[in-house]
Amino acid sequence: MADVKYTKADIAEVSDNPELTAKEIAEARPFAEVFPELAAKMRARGKQKTPTKVSTTIRLSPEVVEHFRSDGPGWQSRIDDALKDWVAARR
């Protein structure tokens, strides 16, 4: 995957939202304060009762990552599936 560099002009050309000013940022209020009824109806996802996967760090060759990423979102799950198939074939 090539590194793409965008200029400020590129970003401005496609941006629908202007940057907030320092004054606007200073005057910003939390969502729950502005929309308390809506915020009360929203629930955050709770802790998983039974985690199905283990968080880890793994170093992979660029070719492997590029191959799995080339098919789009879900590439990490596809690597997991490929490794599960590999493990199953050796049982």
C-alpha positions in Angstrom: 0.0 0.0 0.0 1.5 3.3 -1.1 1.8 6.2 1.3 -0.5 8.9 0.0 0.3 12.5 1.0 -2.6 15.0 1.0 -2.0 18.7 1.1 -4.2 21.2 3.0 -5.6 22.3 -0.3 -6.7 18.7 -1.0 -8.4 18.4 2.3 -10.1 21.8 1.9 -11.4 20.7 -1.5 -13.3 17.7 -0.2 -14.2 18.9 3.3 -17.8 19.7 4.1 -16.9 20.8 7.6 -14.8 23.9 8.2 -12.2 23.7 11.1 -13.5 24.8 14.4 -12.2 28.1 15.7 -10.6 28.3 19.2 -13.7 30.2 20.4 -16.0 27.4 19.1 -13.9 24.7 20.8 -13.9 26.7 24.1 -17.7 27.0 23.9 -18.3 23.3 23.1 -20.3 21.3 25.6 -20.6 17.5 26.2 -23.2 15.6 24.2 -25.0 14.5 27.4 -25.3 18.1 28.5 -26.7 19.2 25.2 -29.0 16.2 24.6 -29.7 14.7 28.0 -32.8 12.7 27.0 -31.0 11.1 24.0 -27.9 10.4 26.0 -30.0 8.7 28.7 -31.4 6.3 26.1 -28.0 5.4 24.7 -26.1 2.6 26.3 -22.4 1.9 26.1 -21.3 -1.7 25.3 -20.6 -3.5 28.6 -17.7 -5.7 29.3 -17.7 -9.0 27.4 -19.0 -11.8 29.6 -17.0 -14.4 27.9 -14.2 -13.1 25.7 -13.9 -15.1 22.5 -10.5 -13.9 21.5 -7.2 -13.0 23.1 -5.6 -9.7 22.5 -2.0 -10.1 21.3 0.7 -8.5 19.2 2.2 -10.4 16.2 4.7 -9.4 13.6 3.8 -10.5 10.1 5.7 -10.1 6.8 4.5 -7.2 4.7 3.4 -9.6 1.9 1.1 -11.4 4.3 -0.5 -8.2 5.6 -0.8 -6.8 2.1 -2.5 -10.0 0.9 -5.1 -10.0 3.6 -5.7 -6.3 3.6 -6.2 -6.3 -0.2 -9.7 -7.9 0.4 -10.8 -5.0 2.5 -12.2 -4.8 6.0 -12.1 -7.9 8.2 -8.6 -8.8 7.2 -7.6 -9.5 10.8 -10.5 -12.0 11.1 -9.4 -13.6 7.9 -5.9 -14.1 9.3 -7.5 -15.7 12.4 -9.5 -18.0 10.2 -6.5 -19.0 8.2 -4.5 -19.8 11.3 -7.5 -21.8 12.7 -7.5 -23.8 9.5 -3.8 -24.4 9.8 -4.1 -25.6 13.4 -7.1 -27.9 12.6 -5.1 -29.5 9.7 -2.4 -30.4 12.2 -4.6 -32.0 14.9 
